[in-house]
Amino acid sequence: MPMLLTTTLIFTGLVIFNLVLLKLSCNKTIKKNKIDKKPVVLRTRLTVAPTTQTLGATGS
């Protein structure tokens, strides 16, 4: 019985110690407000080169 109690107390203490360290070590970063910016359009007109299809010889 004392061995089980000792193991439980040590395990509980380590868990609590770990949680305290986790709480203290978190980096507090300030989140910047997102500014609504329109995307930059580099080219508004899309140019497509005209392509001509050449028909193959049919042999008839």
Residue pairs with C-beta under 8 A, 6 or more apart in sequence:
none
